Amino acid sequence: MNAEGITSLTQKKKRTRTTLCYARPTWLLLAHKHIDQAVFAAYGWQPNLSDEEILENLLVLNLERSKADNS
């Protein structure tokens, strides 16, 4: 979290993950997009699923794994 050029303690204290996420820099949005694409591909999911569809898929996976653990 230490960027070059930030030297004062006050500046360093203001540089947190929370402030970074709220600032939503382009590089961070792109990183999240690439991670999402990799996860979707790993699970064989279609790209651009809605949040509701993602949660439904995760529930199905969770239930399948729970059954496998109890067998």
Distance bins in CASP14 RR format, pairs under 12 A and 6 or more apart:
PFRMAT RR
TARGET T0000
AUTHOR 0000-0000-0000
RMODE 2
METHOD distances of the structure
MODEL  1
1 11 0 0 0 0 0 1 0 0 0 0 0
1 12 1 0 0 1 0 0 0 0 0 0 0
1 13 0 0 0 0 0 1 0 0 0 0 0
1 14 0 0 0 0 0 1 0 0 0 0 0
1 15 1 0 1 0 0 0 0 0 0 0 0
1 16 1 0 0 1 0 0 0 0 0 0 0
1 17 1 0 0 1 0 0 0 0 0 0 0
1 18 0 0 0 0 0 1 0 0 0 0 0
1 19 0 0 0 0 1 0 0 0 0 0 0
1 20 1 0 0 1 0 0 0 0 0 0 0
1 21 0 0 0 0 0 1 0 0 0 0 0
2 8 0 0 0 0 0 1 0 0 0 0 0
2 9 0 0 0 0 0 1 0 0 0 0 0
2 11 0 0 0 0 1 0 0 0 0 0 0
2 12 1 0 0 1 0 0 0 0 0 0 0
2 13 0 0 0 0 0 1 0 0 0 0 0
2 15 1 0 0 1 0 0 0 0 0 0 0
2 16 0 0 0 0 0 1 0 0 0 0 0
3 11 0 0 0 0 1 0 0 0 0 0 0
3 12 0 0 0 0 1 0 0 0 0 0 0
3 14 0 0 0 0 0 1 0 0 0 0 0
3 15 1 0 0 1 0 0 0 0 0 0 0
3 20 0 0 0 0 0 1 0 0 0 0 0
3 25 0 0 0 0 0 1 0 0 0 0 0
4 11 0 0 0 0 0 1 0 0 0 0 0
4 15 0 0 0 0 0 1 0 0 0 0 0
5 11 0 0 0 0 1 0 0 0 0 0 0
5 12 0 0 0 0 0 1 0 0 0 0 0
5 15 0 0 0 0 0 1 0 0 0 0 0
6 12 1 0 1 0 0 0 0 0 0 0 0
6 13 0 0 0 0 0 1 0 0 0 0 0
6 14 0 0 0 0 1 0 0 0 0 0 0
6 15 1 0 0 1 0 0 0 0 0 0 0
7 15 0 0 0 0 0 1 0 0 0 0 0
8 14 0 0 0 0 1 0 0 0 0 0 0
8 15 0 0 0 0 0 1 0 0 0 0 0
9 15 0 0 0 0 0 1 0 0 0 0 0
11 19 0 0 0 0 0 1 0 0 0 0 0
12 19 0 0 0 0 0 1 0 0 0 0 0
13 19 0 0 0 0 0 1 0 0 0 0 0
14 20 0 0 0 0 0 1 0 0 0 0 0
14 22 0 0 0 0 0 1 0 0 0 0 0
14 23 0 0 0 0 0 1 0 0 0 0 0
15 21 0 0 0 0 0 1 0 0 0 0 0
15 23 0 0 0 0 0 1 0 0 0 0 0
16 22 0 0 0 0 1 0 0 0 0 0 0
16 23 0 0 0 0 0 1 0 0 0 0 0
17 23 0 0 0 0 0 1 0 0 0 0 0
17 28 0 0 0 0 0 1 0 0 0 0 0
18 24 0 0 0 0 0 1 0 0 0 0 0
19 25 0 0 0 0 0 1 0 0 0 0 0
19 28 0 0 0 0 0 1 0 0 0 0 0
20 27 0 0 0 0 0 1 0 0 0 0 0
20 28 1 0 0 1 0 0 0 0 0 0 0
20 29 0 0 0 0 0 1 0 0 0 0 0
20 31 0 0 0 0 0 1 0 0 0 0 0
21 28 1 0 0 1 0 0 0 0 0 0 0
21 29 0 0 0 0 0 1 0 0 0 0 0
21 31 0 0 0 0 0 1 0 0 0 0 0
21 32 0 0 0 0 1 0 0 0 0 0 0
22 28 0 0 0 0 0 1 0 0 0 0 0
23 29 0 0 0 0 0 1 0 0 0 0 0
24 30 0 0 0 0 0 1 0 0 0 0 0
24 31 0 0 0 0 0 1 0 0 0 0 0
24 32 0 0 0 0 1 0 0 0 0 0 0
25 31 0 0 0 0 1 0 0 0 0 0 0
25 32 0 0 0 0 0 1 0 0 0 0 0
26 32 0 0 0 0 0 1 0 0 0 0 0
26 33 0 0 0 0 0 1 0 0 0 0 0
27 33 0 0 0 0 0 1 0 0 0 0 0
27 34 0 0 0 0 0 1 0 0 0 0 0
28 34 0 0 0 0 0 1 0 0 0 0 0
28 35 0 0 0 0 0 1 0 0 0 0 0
29 35 0 0 0 0 0 1 0 0 0 0 0
29 36 0 0 0 0 0 1 0 0 0 0 0
30 36 0 0 0 0 0 1 0 0 0 0 0
30 37 0 0 0 0 0 1 0 0 0 0 0
31 37 0 0 0 0 0 1 0 0 0 0 0
31 38 0 0 0 0 0 1 0 0 0 0 0
32 38 0 0 0 0 0 1 0 0 0 0 0
32 39 0 0 0 0 0 1 0 0 0 0 0
33 39 0 0 0 0 0 1 0 0 0 0 0
33 40 0 0 0 0 0 1 0 0 0 0 0
33 47 0 0 0 0 0 1 0 0 0 0 0
33 48 0 0 0 0 0 1 0 0 0 0 0
34 40 0 0 0 0 0 1 0 0 0 0 0
34 41 0 0 0 0 0 1 0 0 0 0 0
34 47 0 0 0 0 0 1 0 0 0 0 0
35 41 0 0 0 0 0 1 0 0 0 0 0
35 42 0 0 0 0 0 1 0 0 0 0 0
36 42 0 0 0 0 0 1 0 0 0 0 0
36 43 0 0 0 0 0 1 0 0 0 0 0
36 45 0 0 0 0 1 0 0 0 0 0 0
36 46 0 0 0 0 0 1 0 0 0 0 0
36 47 0 0 0 0 1 0 0 0 0 0 0
36 48 0 0 0 0 1 0 0 0 0 0 0
36 49 0 0 0 0 1 0 0 0 0 0 0
36 51 0 0 0 0 0 1 0 0 0 0 0
36 54 0 0 0 0 1 0 0 0 0 0 0
37 43 0 0 0 0 0 1 0 0 0 0 0
37 44 0 0 0 0 0 1 0 0 0 0 0
37 45 0 0 0 0 0 1 0 0 0 0 0
37 46 0 0 0 0 0 1 0 0 0 0 0
37 47 1 0 0 1 0 0 0 0 0 0 0
37 48 0 0 0 0 1 0 0 0 0 0 0
37 49 0 0 0 0 0 1 0 0 0 0 0
38 44 0 0 0 0 0 1 0 0 0 0 0
38 45 0 0 0 0 0 1 0 0 0 0 0
38 47 0 0 0 0 0 1 0 0 0 0 0
39 45 1 0 0 1 0 0 0 0 0 0 0
39 47 0 0 0 0 0 1 0 0 0 0 0
39 49 0 0 0 0 0 1 0 0 0 0 0
39 54 0 0 0 0 1 0 0 0 0 0 0
39 57 0 0 0 0 0 1 0 0 0 0 0
39 58 0 0 0 0 0 1 0 0 0 0 0
39 61 0 0 0 0 0 1 0 0 0 0 0
40 46 1 0 0 1 0 0 0 0 0 0 0
40 47 1 0 1 0 0 0 0 0 0 0 0
40 48 0 0 0 0 1 0 0 0 0 0 0
40 49 1 0 0 1 0 0 0 0 0 0 0
40 53 0 0 0 0 0 1 0 0 0 0 0
40 54 0 0 0 0 1 0 0 0 0 0 0
40 57 0 0 0 0 1 0 0 0 0 0 0
40 58 0 0 0 0 0 1 0 0 0 0 0
41 47 0 0 0 0 1 0 0 0 0 0 0
42 61 0 0 0 0 0 1 0 0 0 0 0
43 49 0 0 0 0 0 1 0 0 0 0 0
43 53 0 0 0 0 0 1 0 0 0 0 0
43 54 0 0 0 0 1 0 0 0 0 0 0
43 57 1 0 0 1 0 0 0 0 0 0 0
43 58 0 0 0 0 1 0 0 0 0 0 0
43 60 0 0 0 0 0 1 0 0 0 0 0
43 61 1 0 0 1 0 0 0 0 0 0 0
43 64 0 0 0 0 0 1 0 0 0 0 0
44 57 0 0 0 0 1 0 0 0 0 0 0
44 61 0 0 0 0 0 1 0 0 0 0 0
45 53 0 0 0 0 1 0 0 0 0 0 0
45 54 1 0 0 1 0 0 0 0 0 0 0
45 56 0 0 0 0 0 1 0 0 0 0 0
45 57 1 0 0 1 0 0 0 0 0 0 0
45 58 0 0 0 0 0 1 0 0 0 0 0
45 60 0 0 0 0 0 1 0 0 0 0 0
45 61 0 0 0 0 0 1 0 0 0 0 0
46 53 0 0 0 0 1 0 0 0 0 0 0
46 54 0 0 0 0 0 1 0 0 0 0 0
46 57 0 0 0 0 1 0 0 0 0 0 0
47 53 0 0 0 0 0 1 0 0 0 0 0
47 54 0 0 0 0 0 1 0 0 0 0 0
48 54 0 0 0 0 0 1 0 0 0 0 0
49 55 0 0 0 0 1 0 0 0 0 0 0
49 56 0 0 0 0 1 0 0 0 0 0 0
49 57 1 0 0 1 0 0 0 0 0 0 0
49 58 0 0 0 0 0 1 0 0 0 0 0
50 56 0 0 0 0 1 0 0 0 0 0 0
50 57 0 0 0 0 0 1 0 0 0 0 0
51 57 0 0 0 0 0 1 0 0 0 0 0
51 58 0 0 0 0 0 1 0 0 0 0 0
52 58 0 0 0 0 0 1 0 0 0 0 0
52 59 0 0 0 0 0 1 0 0 0 0 0
53 59 0 0 0 0 0 1 0 0 0 0 0
53 60 0 0 0 0 0 1 0 0 0 0 0
54 60 0 0 0 0 0 1 0 0 0 0 0
54 61 0 0 0 0 0 1 0 0 0 0 0
55 61 0 0 0 0 0 1 0 0 0 0 0
55 62 0 0 0 0 0 1 0 0 0 0 0
56 62 0 0 0 0 0 1 0 0 0 0 0
56 63 0 0 0 0 0 1 0 0 0 0 0
57 63 0 0 0 0 0 1 0 0 0 0 0
57 64 0 0 0 0 0 1 0 0 0 0 0
58 64 0 0 0 0 0 1 0 0 0 0 0
58 65 0 0 0 0 0 1 0 0 0 0 0
59 65 0 0 0 0 0 1 0 0 0 0 0
59 66 0 0 0 0 0 1 0 0 0 0 0
60 66 0 0 0 0 0 1 0 0 0 0 0
60 67 0 0 0 0 0 1 0 0 0 0 0
61 67 0 0 0 0 0 1 0 0 0 0 0
61 68 0 0 0 0 0 1 0 0 0 0 0
62 68 0 0 0 0 0 1 0 0 0 0 0
62 69 0 0 0 0 0 1 0 0 0 0 0
63 69 0 0 0 0 0 1 0 0 0 0 0
63 70 0 0 0 0 0 1 0 0 0 0 0
64 70 0 0 0 0 0 1 0 0 0 0 0
64 71 0 0 0 0 0 1 0 0 0 0 0
65 71 0 0 0 0 0 1 0 0 0 0 0
END
